[in-house]
Amino acid sequence: MLEIRFIFFRRMRYQVIPVTHYQQNCSIIWDEATRVGAVIDPGGEIDKLLTFCEQHQIQLEKILLTHGHMDHVGGTSALAKALQLPIIGPHRDDKFWIDALDQQATMMGMPPAEVFEPTTWLKDGDVVEAANTQFEVIHCPGHTPGHVVFYHADAGIAFVGDVLFQGSIGRTDFPRGNHQQLLDAIRNKLWPLGDDITFIPGHGPLSTFGREKQSNPFVADPNYG
């Protein structure tokens, strides 16, 4: 049974829903008053996502993507077509991943997914409005060249995709991955946002930048504390 965990910020709520056998984190965010919302990284099992939205009377208005890997975009085309939703992100440098969804599906043992063209490609410093909340876009290449993070300062929250995990970081052995770029993005773009920022990773449990800065074996700061 799906465990429902509501997280609040003023009128915004979000729910993390793991999908497919990869158990990647798909997040649904919505405005408590208007019930208008968005999906971040619909990697698959869109029926599960639509059921949740129906149960909680959420009207989806857009799809946000952190990067182009199949396990995070696999349900995008079907969901966009079903509800006529615009697709926002990732950075254009991940276009080659989206164009190769057939090969990705075969490699990852997932159902085929239709190739799509995002309505809007994102770049560093853009602002995206979703669920009546404005998110800053931070380009964090390394895991993929076009990976972005969605960050809200007042809420103290960041949706980081596969950039950073609790106790780990994203893989960089895929085409156009770059280990040093990823380390630099985490240290130079995420750490300055503050230790108390809670982040929602693409897989696994939530954590904070401060906790990872202290103990993550890949990016811990030896001078922390």
Backbone as numpy.savetxt, mean C-alpha at the origin, in Angstrom:
# Nx Ny Nz CAx CAy CAz Cx Cy Cz
-12.79 -16.74 9.98 -13.64 -15.54 9.98 -12.76 -14.29 9.98
-13.19 -13.29 9.22 -12.42 -12.05 9.12 -12.47 -11.28 10.43
-11.29 -10.97 10.94 -11.22 -10.16 12.16 -11.31 -8.69 11.79
-12.28 -7.99 12.35 -12.49 -6.59 12.05 -11.75 -5.74 13.08
-10.86 -4.88 12.57 -10.11 -3.99 13.46 -10.28 -2.57 12.94
-11.08 -1.79 13.62 -11.31 -0.41 13.19 -10.24 0.49 13.83
-9.65 1.34 13.02 -8.69 2.32 13.49 -9.25 3.69 13.17
-9.20 4.61 14.12 -9.85 5.90 13.97 -8.84 7.03 13.85
-9.15 7.99 13.00 -8.49 9.30 13.03 -9.55 10.32 12.67
-9.97 11.12 13.66 -11.07 12.04 13.44 -12.22 11.27 12.82
-12.51 11.58 11.52 -13.62 10.88 10.89 -13.15 9.73 10.01
-11.85 9.56 9.87 -11.34 8.50 9.01 -11.16 7.20 9.77
-11.54 6.11 9.12 -11.29 4.78 9.67 -10.56 3.96 8.61
-9.87 2.94 9.05 -9.33 2.00 8.07 -9.36 0.59 8.63
-9.40 -0.35 7.71 -9.42 -1.76 8.05 -8.43 -2.50 7.16
-7.55 -3.27 7.76 -6.59 -4.08 7.02 -7.20 -5.46 6.80
-7.26 -5.90 5.54 -7.85 -7.18 5.19 -6.82 -7.99 4.41
-6.23 -9.03 4.98 -5.31 -9.88 4.23 -6.06 -10.66 3.14
-5.47 -10.75 1.95 -6.12 -11.44 0.83 -5.14 -12.41 0.16
-5.70 -13.43 -0.48 -5.03 -14.50 -1.23 -4.11 -15.33 -0.34
-3.51 -16.35 -0.94 -2.64 -17.23 -0.16 -1.35 -16.54 0.24
-1.05 -15.38 -0.36 0.11 -14.60 0.06 -0.19 -13.76 1.30
-1.46 -13.66 1.67 -1.88 -12.89 2.84 -1.32 -11.46 2.82
-1.36 -10.85 1.65 -0.93 -9.46 1.55 -2.00 -8.55 2.12
-1.57 -7.46 2.70 -2.49 -6.54 3.36 -3.13 -5.59 2.35
-4.44 -5.71 2.23 -5.23 -4.73 1.50 -5.90 -3.85 2.55
-5.88 -2.55 2.35 -6.49 -1.64 3.32 -7.68 -0.92 2.71
-8.75 -0.86 3.46 -9.91 -0.06 3.07 -9.99 1.12 4.03
-10.03 2.33 3.48 -10.15 3.53 4.29 -11.46 4.21 3.94
-12.08 4.85 4.94 -13.35 5.52 4.67 -13.62 6.63 5.68
-14.47 7.56 5.25 -14.89 8.67 6.09 -16.13 8.23 6.88
-16.05 8.36 8.18 -17.13 7.87 9.05 -18.46 8.57 8.77
-18.41 9.85 8.44 -19.65 10.61 8.25 -20.29 10.34 6.90
-19.49 10.36 5.83 -20.05 10.24 4.49 -20.06 8.81 3.97
-19.27 7.93 4.59 -19.09 6.53 4.18 -18.40 6.41 2.84
-17.75 7.47 2.39 -16.98 7.44 1.15 -15.59 6.89 1.45
-15.09 5.98 0.59 -13.82 5.36 0.91 -12.99 5.00 -0.30
-11.88 4.34 -0.05 -10.95 3.91 -1.09 -10.30 2.61 -0.66
-9.76 1.90 -1.64 -9.03 0.66 -1.39 -7.57 0.89 -1.73
-6.69 0.46 -0.84 -5.25 0.55 -1.09 -4.72 -0.86 -1.34
-4.16 -1.08 -2.51 -3.53 -2.35 -2.91 -4.49 -3.54 -2.89
-5.49 -3.54 -3.78 -6.40 -4.70 -3.87 -5.73 -5.85 -4.62
-5.03 -6.69 -3.91 -4.25 -7.75 -4.53 -5.05 -8.94 -5.01
-6.30 -9.04 -4.63 -7.13 -10.17 -5.03 -8.32 -10.32 -4.11
-9.09 -11.40 -4.34 -10.29 -11.68 -3.54 -11.18 -10.44 -3.39
-11.52 -9.84 -4.52 -12.30 -8.60 -4.45 -13.69 -8.84 -3.88
-14.19 -10.07 -3.97 -15.50 -10.35 -3.35 -15.45 -10.12 -1.85
-14.32 -10.47 -1.23 -14.16 -10.25 0.20 -14.16 -8.75 0.51
-13.50 -7.98 -0.34 -13.43 -6.53 -0.13 -14.80 -5.89 -0.34
-15.51 -6.33 -1.38 -16.84 -5.77 -1.66 -17.84 -6.15 -0.57
-17.71 -7.35 -0.03 -18.60 -7.76 1.05 -18.39 -6.89 2.28
-17.12 -6.62 2.59 -16.84 -5.76 3.74 -17.45 -4.38 3.53
-17.27 -3.82 2.34 -17.82 -2.49 2.05 -19.34 -2.49 2.12
-19.96 -3.54 1.64 -21.42 -3.63 1.70 -21.89 -3.71 3.14
-21.22 -4.52 3.93 -21.61 -4.70 5.34 -21.50 -3.39 6.11
-20.55 -2.55 5.74 -20.30 -1.31 6.49 -20.72 -0.07 5.70
-21.48 -0.30 4.63 -22.09 0.78 3.85 -21.05 1.79 3.38
-19.95 1.26 2.87 -18.87 2.10 2.36 -19.00 2.21 0.85
-18.98 3.42 0.35 -19.02 3.65 -1.09 -17.61 3.96 -1.59
-17.03 3.02 -2.30 -15.67 3.20 -2.79 -15.65 4.23 -3.92
-14.63 5.12 -3.88 -14.52 6.16 -4.91 -13.24 6.06 -5.71
-12.25 5.30 -5.21 -11.00 5.18 -5.97 -10.16 4.04 -5.43
-9.15 3.67 -6.22 -8.17 2.65 -5.85 -6.80 3.32 -5.78
-6.07 3.08 -4.71 -4.71 3.59 -4.56 -3.73 2.41 -4.62
-2.63 2.58 -5.35 -1.65 1.51 -5.49 -0.27 1.99 -5.04
0.39 1.17 -4.21 1.74 1.51 -3.78 2.79 1.08 -4.79
2.55 -0.06 -5.45 3.52 -0.54 -6.44 2.86 -1.58 -7.34
3.62 -2.05 -8.34 3.02 -2.84 -9.39 3.13 -4.34 -9.28
3.52 -4.89 -8.16 3.61 -6.33 -8.03 2.23 -6.98 -7.98
2.15 -8.14 -8.59 0.87 -8.85 -8.77 0.10 -9.03 -7.47
0.79 -9.36 -6.40 0.08 -9.63 -5.15 -0.51 -8.37 -4.54
-0.22 -7.21 -5.12 -0.80 -5.97 -4.61 -1.73 -5.28 -5.60
-1.69 -5.72 -6.85 -2.55 -5.10 -7.86 -3.44 -6.11 -8.58
-3.38 -7.38 -8.19 -4.06 -8.42 -8.94 -5.57 -8.23 -9.10
-6.22 -7.58 -8.14 -7.66 -7.36 -8.24 -8.03 -6.00 -8.77
-7.05 -5.21 -9.17 -7.30 -3.81 -9.52 -8.22 -3.65 -10.72
-7.90 -4.30 -11.83 -8.70 -4.13 -13.04 -10.13 -4.57 -12.83
-10.33 -5.73 -12.21 -11.68 -6.24 -11.99 -12.48 -5.31 -11.08
-11.84 -4.82 -10.03 -12.53 -3.92 -9.10 -12.85 -2.59 -9.76
-11.90 -2.06 -10.51 -12.11 -0.78 -11.19 -13.26 -0.88 -12.18
-13.32 -1.97 -12.92 -14.39 -2.15 -13.89 -15.74 -2.37 -13.22
-15.75 -3.12 -12.15 -17.01 -3.43 -11.46 -17.68 -2.18 -10.92
-16.87 -1.24 -10.41 -17.43 -0.06 -9.75 -17.09 1.24 -10.46
-16.46 1.14 -11.64 -16.07 2.34 -12.40 -15.21 3.28 -11.56
-14.13 2.73 -11.01 -13.26 3.49 -10.11 -12.00 3.95 -10.81
-11.53 5.16 -10.54 -10.22 5.58 -11.02 -9.12 4.86 -10.26
-8.00 4.67 -10.93 -6.84 3.99 -10.34 -5.74 5.02 -10.16
-5.31 5.21 -8.92 -4.34 6.25 -8.59 -3.04 5.59 -8.16
-1.96 5.84 -8.92 -0.66 5.29 -8.60 -0.43 3.96 -9.30
0.77 3.44 -9.14 1.92 3.98 -8.41 2.68 5.02 -9.26
3.97 5.13 -9.06 4.85 5.95 -9.89 5.01 5.28 -11.26
5.17 6.07 -12.29 5.24 5.54 -13.66 6.37 4.53 -13.85
7.39 4.57 -13.03 8.50 3.64 -13.18 8.10 2.19 -12.93
6.90 1.96 -12.41 6.41 0.59 -12.22 5.51 0.12 -13.37
5.45 0.89 -14.43 4.60 0.51 -15.56 5.00 -0.86 -16.13
6.30 -1.14 -16.17 6.74 -2.41 -16.74 6.23 -3.60 -15.93
6.04 -3.42 -14.62 5.49 -4.49 -13.80 4.01 -4.70 -14.11
3.25 -3.62 -14.25 1.83 -3.74 -14.55 1.63 -4.34 -15.94
2.47 -3.96 -16.89 2.37 -4.51 -18.24 2.70 -5.99 -18.29
3.35 -6.51 -17.26 3.78 -7.91 -17.22 2.94 -8.74 -16.24
1.69 -8.36 -16.05 0.86 -9.07 -15.07 0.68 -10.55 -15.41
0.60 -10.90 -16.68 0.47 -12.31 -17.06 1.66 -13.12 -16.58
2.85 -12.58 -16.82 4.06 -13.29 -16.39 4.14 -13.34 -14.87
3.74 -12.27 -14.23 3.74 -12.26 -12.76 2.80 -13.32 -12.20
1.61 -13.43 -12.79 0.62 -14.41 -12.31 1.18 -15.82 -12.42
1.81 -16.12 -13.54 2.41 -17.45 -13.72 3.50 -17.70 -12.69
4.35 -16.71 -12.50 5.47 -16.85 -11.57 4.99 -17.04 -10.13
3.89 -16.35 -9.76 3.44 -16.35 -8.37 2.32 -17.36 -8.10
1.89 -18.08 -9.14 0.83 -19.06 -8.94 -0.50 -18.43 -8.59
-0.79 -17.29 -9.22 -2.04 -16.58 -8.96 -2.89 -16.56 -10.22
-4.20 -16.36 -10.10 -5.07 -16.29 -11.28 -4.64 -15.14 -12.19
-4.83 -15.30 -13.49 -4.48 -14.22 -14.42 -5.22 -12.93 -14.08
-4.58 -11.81 -14.33 -5.20 -10.50 -14.09 -5.02 -9.64 -15.33
-6.01 -8.85 -15.63 -5.98 -8.01 -16.81 -5.06 -6.82 -16.60
-4.25 -6.55 -17.61 -3.38 -5.38 -17.57 -4.24 -4.11 -17.59
-3.82 -3.09 -16.88 -4.58 -1.85 -16.80 -3.63 -0.66 -16.91
-4.19 0.48 -17.19 -3.45 1.74 -17.21 -3.99 2.61 -16.09
-3.16 2.97 -15.10 -3.65 3.85 -14.04 -4.23 5.14 -14.59
-5.26 5.62 -13.94 -5.85 6.90 -14.31 -4.86 8.03 -14.07
-4.12 7.90 -12.96 -3.14 8.91 -12.58 -1.87 8.23 -12.08
-0.74 8.55 -12.72 0.55 8.14 -12.18 0.98 9.16 -11.13
1.69 8.71 -10.11 2.08 9.58 -9.02 3.57 9.88 -9.04
3.93 10.96 -8.39 5.34 11.30 -8.22 5.55 11.83 -6.80
6.79 11.89 -6.40 7.14 12.34 -5.06 6.58 13.74 -4.80
5.92 13.91 -3.65 5.38 15.21 -3.28 3.95 15.45 -3.69
3.36 14.54 -4.49 1.95 14.68 -4.84 1.10 14.54 -3.58
-0.12 15.04 -3.67 -1.10 14.89 -2.60 -2.32 14.18 -3.18
-2.75 13.11 -2.52 -3.91 12.34 -2.96 -5.00 12.46 -1.90
-6.20 12.79 -2.33 -7.32 12.85 -1.41 -8.13 11.56 -1.51
-8.36 10.94 -0.37 -9.16 9.72 -0.30 -9.83 9.68 1.06
-11.09 9.26 1.08 -11.87 9.22 2.32 -11.87 10.58 3.02
-11.95 11.64 2.22 -11.95 13.01 2.73 -10.71 13.32 3.57
-9.62 12.66 3.25 -8.35 12.86 3.93 -7.26 13.02 2.88
-6.33 13.92 3.10 -5.26 14.15 2.14 -3.99 13.40 2.57
-3.46 12.61 1.65 -2.26 11.83 1.89 -1.12 12.38 1.04
0.05 12.52 1.65 1.24 12.91 0.91 1.83 11.67 0.25
2.27 11.82 -0.99 2.90 10.73 -1.72 4.41 10.84 -1.59
5.04 9.74 -1.14 6.49 9.70 -0.99 7.02 8.59 -1.88
7.83 8.94 -2.85 8.43 7.96 -3.75 9.57 7.26 -3.03
9.45 5.94 -2.86 10.44 5.16 -2.13 10.90 3.97 -2.98
11.77 4.21 -3.96 12.22 3.11 -4.83 13.16 2.17 -4.10
13.33 0.98 -4.72 14.24 -0.01 -4.16 13.64 -1.40 -4.27
12.48 -1.61 -3.65 11.76 -2.87 -3.83 11.29 -2.96 -5.27
10.67 -1.89 -5.74 10.41 -1.66 -7.16 10.79 -0.21 -7.44
11.07 0.12 -8.70 11.52 1.49 -8.98 10.43 2.54 -8.81
9.16 2.13 -8.92 8.08 3.09 -8.84 7.25 3.01 -7.57
7.80 2.43 -6.52 7.04 2.25 -5.27 6.78 3.61 -4.61
5.55 3.78 -4.12 5.21 4.99 -3.36 4.60 4.62 -2.01
4.67 5.57 -1.10 4.09 5.46 0.23 3.03 6.55 0.38
1.91 6.21 1.03 0.86 7.19 1.32 0.93 7.56 2.80
1.16 8.84 3.08 1.47 9.29 4.44 0.54 10.42 4.86
0.06 10.32 6.11 -0.75 11.40 6.68 -0.14 11.81 8.02
0.37 13.02 8.07 1.12 13.47 9.25 0.25 13.56 10.49
-0.92 14.21 10.38 -1.76 14.41 11.56 -2.26 13.09 12.14
-2.52 12.14 11.26 -2.98 10.84 11.73 -1.83 9.99 12.25
-0.60 10.38 11.88 0.55 9.59 12.30 0.55 8.21 11.68
0.23 8.14 10.37 0.07 6.85 9.73 0.67 6.87 8.33
1.21 5.74 7.92 1.76 5.60 6.58 1.45 4.21 6.04
0.95 4.16 4.82 0.72 2.91 4.12 1.95 2.69 3.23
2.81 1.74 3.63 4.15 1.66 3.04 4.33 0.51 2.05
3.29 -0.27 1.79 3.45 -1.37 0.85 4.58 -2.30 1.27
5.46 -2.63 0.32 6.55 -3.57 0.60 7.89 -2.89 0.81
7.87 -1.62 1.19 9.13 -0.94 1.51 9.70 -1.45 2.83
8.85 -1.56 3.85 9.30 -1.86 5.21 8.29 -2.78 5.88
8.82 -3.72 6.67 7.99 -4.64 7.44 8.44 -4.63 8.90
7.64 -5.23 9.74 8.08 -5.42 11.12 9.25 -6.40 11.11
10.44 -5.90 11.43 11.63 -6.74 11.50 12.28 -7.06 10.17
11.83 -6.44 9.08 12.41 -6.76 7.79 12.19 -5.60 6.81
12.64 -5.80 5.57 12.45 -4.82 4.51 12.04 -5.58 3.25
11.65 -4.84 2.20 11.25 -5.47 0.96 12.40 -6.14 0.23
12.06 -7.16 -0.55 13.06 -7.83 -1.38 13.55 -6.88 -2.47
14.79 -7.07 -2.87 15.35 -6.24 -3.94 15.99 -7.08 -5.04
15.66 -8.38 -5.08 16.26 -9.27 -6.07 15.38 -9.43 -7.31
14.28 -8.68 -7.40 13.45 -8.69 -8.59 14.04 -7.72 -9.62
13.57 -7.81 -10.89 14.06 -6.87 -11.91 13.92 -5.41 -11.47
15.00 -4.67 -11.64 15.10 -3.25 -11.32 14.96 -2.96 -9.83
15.12 -3.98 -9.00 15.23 -3.74 -7.57 16.60 -3.19 -7.25
16.71 -2.46 -6.14 17.99 -1.86 -5.79 18.08 -1.77 -4.27
18.94 -2.59 -3.70 19.03 -2.68 -2.24 19.44 -1.36 -1.61
20.46 -0.71 -2.16 20.91 0.54 -1.56 19.85 1.63 -1.67
19.14 1.67 -2.80 18.05 2.64 -2.95 17.00 2.44 -1.87
16.68 1.18 -1.60 15.66 0.90 -0.59 16.12 1.35 0.79
17.35 1.03 1.16 17.88 1.47 2.45 17.87 2.99 2.55
18.28 3.65 1.47 18.31 5.11 1.48 16.91 5.69 1.62
15.93 5.09 0.94 14.56 5.58 1.02 14.02 5.47 2.44
14.29 4.35 3.09 13.81 4.16 4.46 14.48 5.15 5.41
15.79 5.25 5.32 16.53 6.09 6.26 16.34 7.59 6.00
16.25 7.96 4.74 16.23 9.39 4.40 14.84 9.95 4.17
13.86 9.09 3.89 12.52 9.58 3.61 11.50 9.17 4.68
11.66 7.98 5.26 10.68 7.53 6.26 11.10 7.89 7.68
12.33 7.63 8.05 12.75 7.92 9.43 12.51 9.38 9.82
12.76 10.37 8.94 12.53 11.76 9.35 11.07 12.10 9.64
10.14 11.24 9.24 8.72 11.51 9.51 8.39 11.40 10.99
9.21 10.68 11.76 9.00 10.59 13.21 8.88 9.18 13.72
9.38 8.95 14.92 9.37 7.62 15.52 7.97 7.11 15.82
7.03 8.01 16.05 5.70 7.57 16.49 4.77 7.26 15.33
5.25 7.31 14.10 4.40 7.02 12.95 4.11 5.52 12.89
2.84 5.18 12.87 2.42 3.79 12.67 2.40 3.51 11.18
2.95 2.37 10.77 2.89 2.04 9.35 2.19 0.71 9.12
1.47 0.67 7.99 0.78 -0.53 7.55 1.59 -1.11 6.41
2.22 -2.25 6.63 3.06 -2.84 5.58 2.22 -3.66 4.60
2.86 -4.10 3.52 2.17 -4.91 2.54 1.91 -6.33 3.00
2.63 -6.77 4.03 2.44 -8.11 4.61 2.73 -8.02 6.09
2.03 -8.81 6.88 2.35 -8.93 8.28 1.78 -7.82 9.16
2.20 -7.81 10.43 1.62 -6.90 11.41 2.11 -5.47 11.27
1.35 -4.56 11.86 1.70 -3.14 11.88 2.88 -2.94 12.84
3.57 -1.82 12.65 4.65 -1.45 13.55 4.78 0.07 13.52
5.84 0.59 14.14 6.12 2.03 14.10 7.53 2.24 13.57
7.77 3.43 13.02 9.11 3.72 12.52 10.12 3.68 13.67
9.72 4.15 14.85 10.63 4.14 15.98 11.06 2.74 16.37
10.11 1.82 16.37 10.43 0.43 16.73 11.40 -0.16 15.73
11.15 0.08 14.45 12.03 -0.49 13.42 13.39 0.21 13.42
13.39 1.48 13.68 14.65 2.23 13.76 15.52 1.69 14.89
14.88 1.17 15.91 15.60 0.65 17.07 16.05 -0.80 16.88
15.20 -1.64 16.23 15.47 -3.07 16.28 15.50 -3.80 14.95
15.08 -3.15 13.86 15.06 -3.85 12.57 16.50 -4.14 12.13
16.86 -5.40 11.92 18.27 -5.74 11.64 18.78 -5.16 10.32
17.90 -4.75 9.43 18.32 -4.23 8.13 18.55 -2.72 8.15
17.80 -2.00 8.98 17.86 -0.54 8.93 17.93 0.11 10.30
18.23 -0.64 11.33 18.31 -0.06 12.67 19.41 0.99 12.74
19.14 2.02 13.50 20.10 3.09 13.71 20.91 2.78 14.98
22.21 2.53 14.84 23.03 2.18 16.03 23.08 3.30 17.06
22.78 4.52 16.65 22.81 5.66 17.57 21.44 5.98 18.13
20.44 5.15 17.80 19.07 5.45 18.26 19.01 5.35 19.77
18.36 6.33 20.37 18.12 6.32 21.81 19.35 6.70 22.61
